[in-house]
Amino acid sequence: MDDTATHPSNRTDTLPRGGGGTRSDNLRPAPAAHLRPAPADHPIHPLIASRWSPRAIDPRPVEPELICRLFEAARWAPSSFNEQPWVFLVASRRESPEWHERLAGFLKEGNAWARSAPLLIASAFRTTLSRNGKPNTQARRDLGAAEENLCLQAWASGLVTHQMGGFDQERLARELFPDSPDADLEPGTMIAIGYPGDPAALPDDLREREGRPRKRKTLDAFVFGERWGAPAPFLPVSEDG
Ligand SMILES: Cc1cc2nc3c(=O)[nH]c(=O)nc-3n(C[C@H](O)[C@H](O)[C@H](O)COP(=O)(O)O)c2cc1C
């Protein structure tokens, strides 16, 4: 029997809802043009399989209640010593158009498409442990965990997200970090967020990229047993060897 099909956590109609949520908080499927489910080799949760990073994002504003939900999801990510070293600068175009424009100004040319997103985030992380002032060697990965929580919650709420390392990190740190009470910040990513947009509105090259098959390395390329490079024994033997 296929446990994954019957396990409650795999039924999208039973995805947990936030505190005080209503029935409409359940997983909202993306429009057809935005469906590019991962061709997974092993069954995985539909939320993980369906999330991807579109560039077509609708300029329509995101409701504050939904924005809060994203950061609530980030908040509950695990972190080393429960330090929660993440910090997010958020720009919503509807509320603060000039701030949105300023944050968008840090994007590299190749990410210019992200300017249309109604919500832009610049993430950062504290590099010292608040408990003893020593370096927090896990802080960047803790931020990554928080961002993944945020991205999955966004997708479950009918929003799309696109993380970006392509921004002027040095200038952003120089111009924005001095105003922070934390002297130990390092830049993380920028994230474009909004409702799914129309891929037809993208330039040809980007529209073509949106339609490409989603690909990942196979498990035997990165899951090893005793020896580096030798697939772990529980992995099925691949057809080509
Ligand atoms: C830390 C990080 C940085 C990224 N930087 C960029 C970027 O600058 N521009 C871009 O278009 N996509 C960027 N991406 C998106 C990745 O290209 C994308 O996640 C990857 O190709 C897998 O595709 P998927 O998210 O649709 O599954 C970034 C993703 C991550 C996690």
The ligand as a Gaussian input file, in Angstrom:
#p B3LYP/6-31G(d) Opt

LIG

0 1
 C       19.997000      31.584000      -2.774000
 C       19.339000      31.630000      -4.128000
 C       19.725000      32.578000      -5.046000
 C       19.092000      32.653000      -6.306000
 N       19.413000      33.682000      -7.166000
 C       18.681000      33.859000      -8.284000
 C       18.874000      35.015000      -9.091000
 O       19.671000      35.898000      -8.796000
 N       18.107000      35.130000     -10.210000
 C       17.180000      34.191000     -10.573000
 O       16.513000      34.380000     -11.591000
 N       16.967000      33.105000      -9.802000
 C       17.675000      32.903000      -8.670000
 N       17.424000      31.832000      -7.859000
 C       16.408000      30.844000      -8.235000
 C       17.053000      29.544000      -8.677000
 O       17.610000      29.702000      -9.968000
 C       15.980000      28.433000      -8.650000
 O       15.548000      28.236000      -7.319000
 C       16.537000      27.122000      -9.186000
 O       16.839000      27.248000     -10.564000
 C       15.547000      25.975000      -9.013000
 O       14.336000      26.301000      -9.611000
 P       12.952000      26.244000      -8.819000
 O       13.090000      27.128000      -7.588000
 O       11.961000      26.790000      -9.799000
 O       12.699000      24.823000      -8.440000
 C       18.069000      31.721000      -6.624000
 C       17.689000      30.759000      -5.686000
 C       18.305000      30.710000      -4.461000
 C       17.846000      29.666000      -3.457000

